[in-house]
């Protein structure tokens, strides 16, 4: 672990030093700043593109750092915004930027242009959330999920509003009540669940099919929908408020709230009813990217219309996503919009972080309010979701799992906070309270949920398994063969008119969709698993059979194999010629992967097995191997398929194994020679063993080909003439090329 961190620090040392220099020089440049008149349109656009470039870079760095720490990337993106925003580094002046790169704006902390990009990002995020909503799950488990989701939203809203009333009165001496705008919006913010965090825990532990997992996912669907409806109602209530001092005009609340809910329900019903026709219309564009772009354009238009109707834009985006979620193009749209999502959504979180005033966040009153608000928000979900779930055959253990699984808050809560700030419903200083709740629930809830599932005990009072679809499992001789079959299955289904989407990148979960047909597909090691309806079993078996038949034909053709020995001879022969024409150092820098400590001028082994074990032992002694047995198996698997003994006394045993973090190498010399099943039948004297990880990028082939070129006739003679590891190292990296 320490060596891996050390290698990463060395690799990125110039970037790290450069970034530190910029951060250190940032305030020092302020002395050169002057005063300028209000900027024109060109200056504002110039500032915007610089701001956007810096935001993209910092969110990528912050997100990557937090992912390495096994924490949600969104926290790193928020922190990046807080650091470079107008309340910290962003307002520091320097040459050419008298007010800083992110000047503090009067009224609203950031510029209208930057917040405009943030608004588009919020639309993309909610449009994607709507696409991810599983209406089938919503309907299938509507009773349990509906009760859990409804109770969780109601309890969270009421307690979130009440705790805001109590602490805004006692800490800030504000004359607020249950119906005050700031209390209402803080109540709404506490309602939505970030099910993505819970999904990751369920996926890692394979708990999707448990009653608790199904109920959490179904409840989260209701949770999002009810939260969006509640936001529409609250905006309607705030719109019904009279001038300051008159309070709320209660007589018009019912009409305006009814209008908000009515517009939402009518638009959703029309969208779902017309979803199939919309899908057919979009399919006329044929190209998948065009389909996704047109779908996004519809989401943007509907978002604007909802804003015009007095509702938030994000509600329109969610409605459009929800409408298309039932169609077979939903995953295509999500997949093709992934680059747009990856570009814009981190910008949203970064900009929201910029709204946080560090001075307010450091206030004792804000900290007390934040802790109280967070505790109440977590307890509200646990109580509001756990107690009702016990009516549906769950024991206290299962009920607690459901409550904790519904506790995380993230994207939607932050978007609601942004709507509240943009509409002036509460000051930006309260955003620190919301972010505090997000951070604590995003970090704490997954850990607690993992502990609750760790004991493996049942969460139901009576074992009453949920009805399952048909499951088809196919076992293959090795993970490599299973991966090869999987890759061929994708185009096989696409040729039948299915849309293929990768649901979970790390868990290798896919879904094939065509009209109302949905087939789940997963690969784990050497096993491929399908989940489908019973009537689709024959179709899945036929698809797998066709793929296997294609490979059977290919294997029959390979029974007349290519002369691999001839290829090996040609490879070394051509490299001999290449070495004469091209200096070694222009091809590949071996010094990054070679070490004097991993070169042995006189090996002790007298057989192929002993030589390989001795070289692997050198790597293990240098702490380059995580698991010696796994590395040995990888090398011998390669030897059994085809010997790595080349010609001219050179052997390059190698393999791919996750026992190494990157490409590693050890070199040994055995001047007496050892039988290594070489191409020319001669004993091997120079041995170069290499290992690279299976699931990471490493210059495996480039390294081996460069070593083959270095060990030309002249190179071999010079290596065999060396007495020490240092001399061999100098020859291999080309230090003596000029004297050749």
QUICORCOR-V553255 format. One record per helix or strand of 2 or more residues. SS is the DSSP state (H for helix, E for strand). FROM is the first residue (numbers start at 1). TO is the last residue. If there is no record, write none. Layout:
# QUICORCOR-V553255
ss: (SS | SS)
from: (FROM | FROM)
to: (TO | TO)
This chain:
# QUICORCOR-V553255
ss: (H | H | H | H | H | H | H | H | H | H | H | H | H | H | H | H | H | H | H | H | H | E | H | E | E | E | E | H | H | H | H | H | E | H | H | E | E | E | E | H | H | H | H)
from: (2 | 13 | 41 | 73 | 112 | 135 | 142 | 181 | 195 | 211 | 250 | 275 | 288 | 313 | 330 | 338 | 358 | 364 | 396 | 411 | 428 | 470 | 479 | 499 | 509 | 517 | 527 | 534 | 564 | 584 | 590 | 596 | 599 | 608 | 628 | 650 | 654 | 664 | 684 | 700 | 713 | 725 | 737)
to: (11 | 32 | 68 | 84 | 132 | 140 | 170 | 189 | 204 | 239 | 273 | 283 | 308 | 324 | 336 | 354 | 361 | 392 | 405 | 422 | 454 | 475 | 495 | 504 | 514 | 524 | 532 | 557 | 581 | 586 | 592 | 598 | 600 | 621 | 641 | 651 | 656 | 674 | 692 | 710 | 720 | 732 | 739)
